[in-house]
Amino acid sequence: MILGSLLLVGLFYFPLWNIQLGAPQYPDPLGMNIYIYGIEGQEEFDIQNIDGVNKYIGMKKIPKAEEMWEFTIFPKVITGMIILGVIIGLLAFFKITNHKWFLGWFILMSVLGILGMYDFNAWLLDYGTDLDPNAILKLNDLEGNPLSYKPPLFGTDQILNFTARSYPGIGGYMLFSGMALTLLAYFVGRKEQKSLQPKNK
């Protein structure tokens, strides 16, 4: 339980998510790493180049950390969950609490994760569809509606001549591993408790 909680510390050092945009004119894909405290280019000029391409189709610039409330709240939420998880683990070690608290932490973290992914997807949708009407290029689909340039939440998608890939970063895998460990701790604790219960004759 303690180890699983501490793995979340990796979110302060490694990207939670990564989005790459590859195209014939960009054999080395442009990429942005999404941290819990802001968005950074995968390479030095990637953010500048992505903004430059997006300008032609009317997409907004990639927001700075101070322009999104999420980048202020997420670090605080993760810090709180780390501290809470370590406290629960320590209390269980000293037999003050039991394994059911591990499951409670896992459920709470899952709910927060789902809310975070929903918010992330909503941002991607706004980012890819709220276009400047005065953009140089105005492209429509077969039905005459403006094209959506929303990157996929997870997976690979084709956006014009760009191949967009959206997958967890190292921090994301550390988060999932930490949550898996806390769930494992719950099942181990439950099994241990059952083994200590007197068997009915």
C-alpha positions as CSV (number, residue, x, y, z in Angstrom):
1,M,0.0,0.0,0.0
2,I,2.8,2.4,0.9
3,L,4.8,1.5,-2.2
4,G,1.8,1.9,-4.4
5,S,1.1,5.4,-3.0
6,L,4.7,6.5,-3.3
7,L,4.8,5.5,-7.0
8,L,2.5,8.5,-7.6
9,V,5.5,10.7,-6.8
10,G,6.7,9.9,-10.3
11,L,3.9,12.2,-11.6
12,F,6.0,15.2,-10.5
13,Y,9.0,14.1,-12.5
14,F,7.6,12.2,-15.5
15,P,4.8,13.0,-18.0
16,L,1.4,11.6,-17.3
17,W,0.5,11.6,-21.0
18,N,2.1,12.0,-24.4
19,I,0.7,13.2,-27.7
20,Q,2.7,12.9,-30.9
21,L,1.9,14.3,-34.4
22,G,3.7,12.7,-37.3
23,A,3.6,13.7,-41.0
24,P,5.7,13.5,-44.1
25,Q,7.1,16.9,-43.5
26,Y,7.9,15.9,-39.9
27,P,9.7,12.5,-40.0
28,D,10.6,13.1,-36.4
29,P,7.1,13.5,-34.9
30,L,6.2,16.7,-33.0
31,G,5.2,15.8,-29.5
32,M,3.9,17.3,-26.3
33,N,4.3,15.8,-22.8
34,I,1.4,16.5,-20.5
35,Y,2.4,16.7,-16.8
36,I,0.2,17.3,-13.8
37,Y,1.6,20.8,-13.6
38,G,1.7,21.8,-17.3
39,I,2.4,21.0,-20.9
40,E,6.0,20.8,-22.4
41,G,7.3,20.0,-25.8
42,Q,8.9,16.6,-26.3
43,E,11.7,18.5,-28.0
44,E,12.8,22.1,-27.6
45,F,10.7,23.6,-30.4
46,D,7.8,21.2,-30.6
47,I,5.3,23.4,-28.9
48,Q,6.3,26.4,-31.1
49,N,6.0,24.2,-34.2
50,I,2.6,22.7,-33.2
51,D,1.2,26.2,-32.6
52,G,2.6,27.3,-35.9
53,V,0.8,24.5,-37.8
54,N,-2.4,24.9,-35.8
55,K,-2.6,28.6,-36.6
56,Y,-3.5,27.9,-40.2
57,I,-6.6,25.9,-39.3
58,G,-7.6,28.2,-36.5
59,M,-6.8,26.1,-33.5
60,K,-5.8,27.8,-30.2
61,K,-2.3,27.9,-28.9
62,I,-1.4,25.2,-26.5
63,P,-2.2,26.7,-23.1
64,K,0.4,27.7,-20.5
65,A,0.1,26.2,-17.0
66,E,-1.3,29.4,-15.5
67,E,-4.1,29.4,-18.1
68,M,-5.6,26.1,-16.9
69,W,-6.9,25.7,-13.3
70,E,-6.2,21.9,-13.6
71,F,-2.5,22.5,-13.4
72,T,-2.9,24.2,-10.1
73,I,-5.3,21.6,-8.6
74,F,-3.8,18.3,-9.9
75,P,-0.5,18.6,-8.0
76,K,-2.4,19.2,-4.8
77,V,-4.8,16.3,-5.4
78,I,-1.9,13.9,-6.1
79,T,0.0,15.1,-3.1
80,G,-3.0,14.6,-0.9
81,M,-3.5,11.0,-2.3
82,I,0.1,10.2,-1.7
83,I,0.0,11.3,1.9
84,L,-3.3,9.6,2.5
85,G,-2.1,6.3,1.0
86,V,1.1,6.3,3.1
87,I,-0.9,7.1,6.3
88,I,-3.3,4.3,5.6
89,G,-0.4,1.9,4.9
90,L,1.3,2.8,8.1
91,L,-1.9,2.5,10.2
92,A,-2.5,-0.9,8.7
93,F,1.1,-2.0,9.4
94,F,0.5,-1.2,13.1
95,K,-2.9,-3.0,13.0
96,I,-4.9,0.2,13.6
97,T,-6.8,-0.1,10.3
98,N,-7.3,-3.0,7.9
99,H,-7.2,-3.9,4.2
100,K,-10.7,-2.4,3.5
101,W,-9.0,1.1,3.7
102,F,-6.8,0.0,0.8
103,L,-9.9,-0.6,-1.3
104,G,-11.3,2.8,-0.2
105,W,-8.2,4.5,-1.4
106,F,-8.2,2.7,-4.7
107,I,-11.9,3.6,-5.3
108,L,-11.3,7.2,-4.5
109,M,-8.2,7.3,-6.8
110,S,-10.2,5.6,-9.6
111,V,-13.0,8.2,-9.3
112,L,-10.5,11.0,-9.4
113,G,-8.8,9.4,-12.4
114,I,-12.0,9.0,-14.3
115,L,-12.9,12.7,-13.6
116,G,-9.4,13.7,-14.7
117,M,-9.7,11.7,-18.0
118,Y,-13.1,13.2,-18.6
119,D,-11.7,16.7,-18.1
120,F,-8.8,15.9,-20.4
121,N,-11.1,14.6,-23.1
122,A,-13.3,17.7,-22.8
123,W,-10.2,19.9,-23.2
124,L,-9.1,17.9,-26.3
125,L,-12.6,18.3,-27.8
126,D,-12.5,22.1,-27.2
127,Y,-9.0,22.3,-28.5
128,G,-9.9,20.5,-31.7
129,T,-13.3,22.0,-32.5
130,D,-13.3,25.6,-31.2
131,L,-11.7,27.1,-34.3
132,D,-11.0,30.7,-35.3
133,P,-13.6,31.6,-38.0
134,N,-11.0,33.8,-39.7
135,A,-8.5,31.0,-40.1
136,I,-6.5,30.7,-43.3
137,L,-7.7,27.1,-44.0
138,K,-11.4,26.3,-43.5
139,L,-12.0,22.6,-44.2
140,N,-15.3,20.8,-44.0
141,D,-16.3,17.1,-44.0
142,L,-18.5,15.5,-46.6
143,E,-21.6,16.8,-44.9
144,G,-20.4,20.4,-45.0
145,N,-19.5,20.6,-41.2
146,P,-16.2,22.0,-40.1
147,L,-13.6,19.3,-39.6
148,S,-12.7,18.3,-36.0
149,Y,-9.0,18.3,-35.2
150,K,-9.4,16.6,-31.8
151,P,-6.5,14.3,-31.0
152,P,-7.6,10.9,-29.7
153,L,-7.9,10.5,-25.9
154,F,-6.1,7.1,-26.3
155,G,-4.8,5.5,-29.4
156,T,-3.9,6.5,-32.9
157,D,-6.0,8.7,-35.3
158,Q,-5.5,10.4,-38.7
159,I,-6.0,14.1,-38.8
160,L,-5.5,15.4,-42.3
161,N,-2.0,14.4,-43.2
162,F,-1.0,14.0,-39.6
163,T,-1.0,10.8,-37.6
164,A,-1.9,11.6,-34.0
165,R,-0.8,9.2,-31.3
166,S,-2.0,9.6,-27.7
167,Y,-0.7,7.3,-25.0
168,P,0.3,7.3,-21.3
169,G,3.8,8.6,-20.4
170,I,6.1,7.2,-17.8
171,G,4.2,9.0,-15.1
172,G,1.0,7.5,-16.3
173,Y,2.4,4.0,-16.2
174,M,3.7,4.7,-12.6
175,L,0.2,5.8,-11.6
176,F,-1.4,2.7,-13.0
177,S,1.2,0.5,-11.4
178,G,0.8,2.2,-8.1
179,M,-3.0,1.7,-8.2
180,A,-2.5,-1.9,-9.1
181,L,-0.3,-2.4,-6.1
182,T,-2.8,-0.9,-3.8
183,L,-5.5,-3.2,-5.2
184,L,-3.2,-6.1,-4.8
185,A,-2.6,-5.1,-1.2
186,Y,-6.3,-5.2,-0.6
187,F,-6.7,-8.8,-1.9
188,V,-3.6,-9.9,0.1
189,G,-5.0,-8.3,3.2
190,R,-8.4,-9.9,2.7
191,K,-6.8,-13.3,2.1
192,E,-4.7,-12.9,5.3
193,Q,-7.7,-12.0,7.3
194,K,-9.7,-15.0,6.1
195,S,-6.8,-17.3,7.0
196,L,-6.8,-16.0,10.6
197,Q,-10.5,-16.5,11.1
198,P,-11.4,-19.7,13.1
199,K,-12.9,-22.3,10.9
200,N,-16.4,-23.7,11.8
201,K,-16.4,-27.3,12.9
